[in-house]
Amino acid sequence: VLKRQLAASGCQKTVTDEMAFYWNAGQDPASYEGFRRSAADDPEKRDMDEICAEETANAVSYVVTQNVSISRDDLLREVSKLFGFTRPGSTAEAAVRNGLIYAVKKGCVKIDTETGRIGIPE
């Protein structure tokens, strides 16, 4: 029943690591540019696997823009902090990896093949 209602509503669906994310009717996931920050003590903080790749990619792009060039470890730490996690674990690592892949596909960031650092495309 819910799937039919969602389909009838005009919502779009994206999937990241087998988790489905539904977007409001008229909202284009490919052009979404925001991300929601959370404090570590925020009672409404989402788990990292509850954040879609599109939103994580935007956080990745933001961190890279602020740093110009950044290592993968530092990127993981900084993106995790934006979402309220002070000690990122394997779930955060997977979410940031998915966000990085999406950000590279969108052309928002690039990975230097020699150093492995993530930077702003030229």
C-alpha positions as CSV (number, residue, x, y, z in Angstrom):
1,V,0.0,0.0,0.0
2,L,2.7,2.5,1.0
3,K,4.7,1.8,-2.3
4,R,1.6,2.6,-4.3
5,Q,0.9,5.8,-2.4
6,L,4.5,6.9,-2.8
7,A,4.4,6.2,-6.5
8,A,1.1,8.0,-6.9
9,S,2.5,11.0,-5.0
10,G,5.2,11.8,-7.6
11,C,8.0,11.2,-5.2
12,Q,11.3,10.1,-6.6
13,K,13.4,7.3,-5.0
14,T,17.1,6.9,-4.8
15,V,18.9,3.9,-3.3
16,T,22.2,3.9,-1.4
17,D,23.6,0.6,-0.1
18,E,20.1,-1.0,-0.4
19,M,18.5,1.8,1.6
20,A,15.7,3.7,-0.2
21,F,15.4,7.4,0.1
22,Y,12.2,9.2,-1.0
23,W,12.2,12.8,-2.3
24,N,9.4,15.2,-2.3
25,A,7.4,15.6,-5.5
26,G,9.1,18.2,-7.7
27,Q,12.5,17.8,-5.9
28,D,15.3,16.6,-8.1
29,P,17.9,14.5,-6.2
30,A,20.5,15.1,-8.9
31,S,20.3,18.9,-8.4
32,Y,20.0,18.9,-4.6
33,E,22.7,21.1,-3.1
34,G,22.1,21.1,0.7
35,F,22.9,19.0,3.7
36,R,21.7,19.1,7.3
37,R,24.3,19.6,10.0
38,S,23.8,18.0,13.4
39,A,25.6,18.6,16.7
40,A,27.0,15.6,18.6
41,D,24.3,15.9,21.3
42,D,21.4,16.6,18.9
43,P,18.6,14.3,19.9
44,E,17.3,14.2,16.3
45,K,20.8,13.3,14.8
46,R,20.5,10.8,12.1
47,D,22.6,7.7,11.8
48,M,25.1,7.9,8.9
49,D,23.3,5.2,7.0
50,E,20.1,7.3,7.2
51,I,21.7,10.0,5.1
52,C,21.5,9.7,1.3
53,A,24.5,9.8,-0.9
54,E,23.3,13.0,-2.5
55,E,23.4,14.8,0.8
56,T,26.7,13.2,1.9
57,A,28.2,14.3,-1.5
58,N,27.2,17.9,-0.8
59,A,28.9,17.7,2.6
60,V,32.0,16.2,0.9
61,S,32.0,19.1,-1.7
62,Y,31.6,21.6,1.1
63,V,34.5,20.2,3.1
64,V,36.8,20.0,0.0
65,T,35.9,23.6,-0.9
66,Q,36.8,24.8,2.6
67,N,40.2,22.9,2.5
68,V,41.1,23.0,-1.3
69,S,42.8,19.6,-0.9
70,I,42.3,17.0,1.8
71,S,43.2,13.4,2.6
72,R,40.6,10.7,2.7
73,D,41.1,10.3,6.5
74,D,40.6,14.0,7.1
75,L,37.6,14.1,4.8
76,L,36.0,11.2,6.7
77,R,36.6,13.0,10.0
78,E,35.4,16.4,8.8
79,V,32.2,15.2,7.0
80,S,31.4,13.0,10.1
81,K,31.7,16.1,12.3
82,L,29.2,18.0,10.1
83,F,26.7,15.2,10.8
84,G,27.4,15.1,14.5
85,F,29.9,12.3,14.8
86,T,33.1,12.9,16.7
87,R,34.5,9.3,16.2
88,P,33.5,8.0,12.8
89,G,33.1,4.2,12.6
90,S,32.5,1.8,9.7
91,T,29.0,3.1,8.9
92,A,30.3,6.7,8.6
93,E,33.2,5.4,6.5
94,A,30.8,3.7,4.1
95,A,28.5,6.8,3.9
96,V,31.4,9.2,3.2
97,R,32.8,6.8,0.6
98,N,29.4,6.7,-1.1
99,G,29.2,10.5,-0.9
100,L,32.7,10.8,-2.4
101,I,31.9,8.5,-5.3
102,Y,28.7,10.6,-6.0
103,A,30.6,13.9,-5.7
104,V,33.2,12.7,-8.2
105,K,30.5,11.5,-10.6
106,K,28.8,14.9,-10.4
107,G,32.2,16.6,-11.0
108,C,32.2,18.5,-7.7
109,V,35.5,17.0,-6.5
110,K,38.4,15.1,-8.0
111,I,40.8,12.5,-6.6
112,D,44.5,13.0,-7.4
113,T,45.6,9.7,-8.8
114,E,49.2,10.2,-7.6
115,T,48.6,11.4,-4.0
116,G,45.0,10.1,-3.4
117,R,44.1,13.6,-2.0
118,I,40.7,15.0,-2.8
119,G,40.5,18.4,-4.3
120,I,38.5,20.9,-6.4
121,P,38.3,20.2,-10.1
122,E,40.1,22.7,-12.3
